[in-house]
Amino acid sequence: MISTMTTSKSKIGTMTKKPEHSGLLVIDKPQGVTSHDVVAAVRGALHMKRVGHAGTLDPMATGVLVVGFGNATRLLNYIVDHDKTYLATIRLGQRTTTDDADGELLPEEGTIAEFPSRQTVEDVIAHHFTGRIEQVPNSYSAIKINGQRAYDLAREGKDVDLKARPVTISEFSVSAVRYGYASTTCAGSPLADAIEIAPEESWHAETDGQNEPNMQPVMELDVTVTCSAGTYIRALGRDLGSELGLGGHLTMLRRIRVGRFSVDMPNVMTAHTEAKTFTNREGIEVTRNRAVLDDAEHAVDHALDLVASAAASMAMVYLAGGSFEQSCFAIQNVLSDSAGMVCDGAKASCAMKVSTSSGAAVRGFLMALNSHSVSGQGIVAGNVDQTIRNVGQMVKEGMSATDSTIIDIMSA
């Protein structure tokens, strides 16, 4: 059992506060709520304030949202930097204010009748949207500009000037292509009269009034995208549409993986939305969606504990065998590497994340991974050398190495 401990920076201390639950939940976020709404649902289920998430999902999006609570919130900054995989549907031939179906349709100049073949689209993707590219984030994004969220500025009608930033697209594959007609008044409406044609064939739409009124021809792509942190899939859809001269936006977005956390993990927790009506400060009755966990009473049972959380969140190097003292020396020897490690020795097992090349001031932490250390004891130091001395003192004093310990290195 892993506990939270407070200790002196220069010597081994004893546990002084009541342990709290710590771990990571992998939640399949439902459509129609924000990531913060999901965090609020977890706080309510666990009766804890110390809860956060690793990477925002737009309200329209569904899928993997990693939520940390207790001491595991310290892992979130690492998880947010992991690569991610998405499933998306891009509608070409229409643009919206937000680059997804939650926005308002923007007027187009004339009606587009000629649409490219799947083969042409895939060639454009391969030449312009794979590998390392420069991407301008969406105006309706969570990026802060002088302390304000870009989406807040955009909603106020203010100009949002976001700079291009490098991102890496390691996969951008097309699994299906459809041609048909979509509403000119409602973004995200179902595709009517959808057809599929040979990959090398383009499509010439009927625009002479034979199709339904308030409908226009469009093209839809089902795609899979694997990308680096900071990539906006909405921006990919927008830019692909622009490159093809069609305009584009997302009608569906689902995140299926964040690093080692995937939507098909056995412990994934599902949730749904419920409408909630309340009166705001202005006295106006407002109805909005809230997130509700499907098994809230057993939320902790769905969570990864600190051991599994650390192992899934960090790159690890495994060192098998050896004594407790040898494991400590191994830890010291790799502190200059920007990587994680696990020492699985005869008496100790530790996970570490190092985010600086300095051996004197290491950011991150070092946690025990199994029950082979000192019961009720913790070692915390502001610098690596002192921590190693603490470990050595513990061994020198012959303390029992039979239960769990958290060794937590914080930055000096």
N, C-alpha and C positions, 0 to 999 in steps of 0.2 A: 504493500500500500504506500502510495506516494503522498507525502505531507508537505505543507508549506512551512518554512522555517525562517527565523530571524537569528542572525549570529553577529558576533563581533568580527571586525575586519582583520583582527590580528590573532584571534584564537577561536577554538571551537566553542560554539555556544549551544544552548539548549532551546528547544521549541518553546516559544513564549505566547503564541496565539493559536486560537482554535483553527484547525485545518478547514479549508474551504474546497469545494469541488473545483477541479481544473480540467480542461480538455477541449477538444474540438468537435463541433458538430458539422456534418456535411448535409446541408439542407437543399432539397430540390425546390427552389423558389417558384411559387406560382405566378402567373401573369396577373398584372393589375395592381401590384403593390411595390413599394420601394424596398431597397435592401435594408434601410433603416427600420421599416415596418417589421421586417423579419427579426432584426436585432431586438426590437421592442417585445416581440412575441417570446423570444428566448429569455429575456430578462424577466418577463412575467412568469414563465414556466419554472425557471430556476430560482426565482426570488433573489436575483443578484443584479448589481449595477455594473459590475466589471465584465462587460460583454462588448464585443466588436466584431467586424467582419473583414475579410481579406479580399477587397475588390468589388466595386459597385456593379450591380446589374440594373439596367434600365427597367422601369415599370413594365414595359412590353415584354421584356426578356424573361425566360424561365431557365431553370437548371441550377448548376452547382454554385452554391454560396457557402463558403467556409466561414463558420462562426466560431470564435474562440471565447472562452469564459475562464475567469480566474487567472492563474499564472500563465495559462496557455495563450492569453492575449499577446504575450511577448513574442509569440511565433508569427503573428499576423503580418508583421512588416517583412518577414522573409517569404511567406507564402504569396503575398501580393506580387512579388517579382518573378514568380514562376511563369512558364509559358502556359498557354491556354488553347483549348480546342472548342470550336463552335460549329453548330449547324445553323444555317440561315437560308432564308428565301429572299432573293433580290428581285424586285419588280422593276424592269427597265421600260422607259417610256413615260414615267411620271416622276415628279419631284415633290417633296414635302418640306415644310419649314424645319422639321426636326430630323430629316433624313430617315425617318421610320414611319410606321403606320399611325403613331400617336399624334403626328403633326397634321397640319392642314395642307391640302394639295395646292401646289403652285401652278399658275396658269402657264400653258405652253404656247409657243408661237406656231400656230397651224397644227395639223394633225399628222402624226408620224404614220406612214403606211408601210415602209420597208424596214424589215428587221433582219439582223444578221443571223447567220447560221451558228449552230453550237460550236462548230469548228473554229469559226472566226472569233467568237467570244473567248474560247480557250486559248487561242493564240495571243490575244490581247492580254489576258491574265498572265500568261507565261512571260511575256515581254515587259509588262509594266507593273505587275502587282505580286511578284514573288521575289524572295530574297530580301535584301536590305533596301527599303524604300523611304522616301520622305512623305509624311502624311500630316495634313492639317486637321486637327481634331474638329469635331462638330461644335457649332456655336452653342447648341443645347447640350453641354457636357458639364461634368462636375469640376472641371479645372478652375482654379482660383485665379482671378485677375485683380490685383491690388486688394486682396482679402475678400472679394466677392465671387460667388460661383458664376461661371459663364452663363448657365441656364437662367439664373436670376436676372442678369443683365439683359439677356436676349428677350425674356418675357416682358421686361420693362421697355422694350423697343430700342434699347441702346446698342450702339455698334460694338461688336465683339471681334477683336482682332487677335487671333491666335496664330502663333508661329508654327511653321512646319517642324516636325520632329522625326528623327529616324526610328523606324520600327522594322522588325524582321518577320516576314511571312514565309514560314517553312512549308506550308501546304495551303493551296487554294484550288480545290478540285471541284468540278461540276458533276453532280450525280444525276440531274434530270433537267430538262428544258421543256417549257410549255409556252404556247402562243395562244392568245385569246383576247377577251375584252374585259375591261375593268371600269368601274363607276368613275365618272368625272367629278362627283360631289362628295364621295366618302372614301378616304384612304383606307387601304387594307381590306376592301370589299372582296368577296370571292371572285375568282376568275370565271368568266362565262364563256361557253363554247370553246373550251380549252382543247387544243390539239397538240400532238407530238409528231414531228417529222424527222426525216433522216438528218444525221449530224452535219452533213455537208450542204444541206439545203437551207436557203434563206426563206423568209415568209413575207408575202405581200398581202397586207390586210385589206379587207373590203371597207372602204370609207365613203361609199356612195349612198349611204342612208339605209343600206340593207340591214345593218346591225341595229340593236336597240338604242333608243334615245338616251342621252346622258351616259353613253358608254364610249370608250376609246380603245383602240388596239394597244396591247402591251405584250411584253415577253417576260417570263419568269424563270429564274434559275434557282435550283436547290444546290447549295454549296456546302462544303466542309472547309473550315479555315483553322489552321494551327498557327499561332502567332506569339510574338513576344509580349511581355507586359506593356501596357500603355497603348496597345493597338485598338482603334475604334472600328468595329465591323460596320457600323453605320457609314463611316467615312469611306470604307472600301466600296460599299454599294453605291454611294454617291459618286465617287471618283471613277468607278468602272462605267457607270452610266454616262458620265461626262466624256470620258475617253471615247465611247462609242457614239457620242452625239445624240443620246437618247434621254438622258436624265435617269436617275434611279433612286430607290429607297428600299428599306427592309420592310417586309410584311411579317416576318417571323425570325426570331433569334433565340437560340437555346445553347447555353454553355454546358458542354458535356464533360469537361475536364479542366482542372486547375492543378498543374504539377502532377502529383501522384494521387490527387483526390478526384474521383470520377463519379458520374451520376449512377453507375451501376454497382457501386460498392454495396456490400450487404448491410451496412449500418446506416445507409442514407435515410434521412428523416424527411418525410413529405409534409406539405402544408397546403392550406387552401385559403381562399379569401372570403371574407364576410363583409357585408355593407354595415357601416356604423354611422348612425345619425346623432349629431350633437349640435349644441348652440355655441357659436364662437364668441369672441370678446365683443364683437359689434352687435351681438344679439341676433345674428342671422343663423338660421338652421342649415346645417351643412351635412351632406352625406358623402362619405368616402370609404374606400375599402381598407380593411385591416388584415394583416396576416394572422392565421391561426394554425398552430402546430397540430398535426393529426394525432399525435400520441404524446401530448404535453406532459402528462403525469409521469411518463417514463423517459423523459428527454435525456437524462443522465445515462440511461442504459444504451442509448444510441450513440453516445459520445465516444471518441477515442480518448484514452487516458493520456497522461503526459508522456509516457513511454512511447506509445504508438504515434502520438501527435508529433513528437520530436523526430522520430524516425521517418515520418512521412513528409516532414517540412524541410529537412536539411539533406544536403548531399553528405553521404557518410563514407568513411574509410574504415574497414573493419580490421582490427588487430586481434588475432586469436591467441589464447594461451598467455603464459607469463604470470608473474606474481603481481600483487597489488602495487608494490614499489615500482616494478618495471612498467606497469600501466601508467603510473604517474609520470615517469620519465618520458614515456612515449607521448603523453599529452604535451609536456613541455617542449619536446622536439618539434612538434608540428604547429606550434602556436603562430609561427610566421606565415603559415599557409592560409589563404582565404578559402577555407573549406570546412566541412564538418567531419567528425570522426566518431567512431565507437570503439572503445577499448573493452573487449570481452575477455578479461583475464580470469584467473582462478578466483579472485576475490573482489573484482570490481568491473563494472560495466558502465560506461559514460558516453553521453552524446554531447557534441560541442559544435557551436556555430561561431566562426571567426569572421568578422567583417572588416578587419584592418590587418595590415601586414606587420604592425608593431607587436612585439612580444611583451611590451611593458604595459600597454593599455588596450585590452581586448574588449571589443563590444560584443554583446551576445551573452550566452550563458552555457554553462556546463552542467548537465543533469545526470544523475544516476539512472540507469535503465533497468536494473533488476534488483532483486532483494539479496545483495551480497555485500552490504556495507554496514555502516554503524546506525543502530536504531536510535531515532530521535535526535540525531546530530546533523548539523549542516556546516558547510565551510563556505564563507563568502569573503572575497578580498577584492580590493580596488585594483590590484595588479597581479599579474601571473605569478611572479616569484613568491609573493607572500602566500598565495593560495597553495602553491606546491609545498612551501614550508609547513603550512597548516596540515596538509595531507601527511607529510613526513612525520610531524609531531604526533598525529593520531596513531600512525603505525608504531612509532617509537614507544608510545605509552601502552601499547599492547591492547588497544580497545578492540572489543569484539567486532568482527566483521560478518555479521549474520543477517542483518536487516537492511532496510533501504535508507539511502542518503540522497539528498539533492545537493549537488555542488554547483553553485551558481556564481559565475564570474560576470560581474557588471563592469562597465567602463569606469576608468578612474576619474 
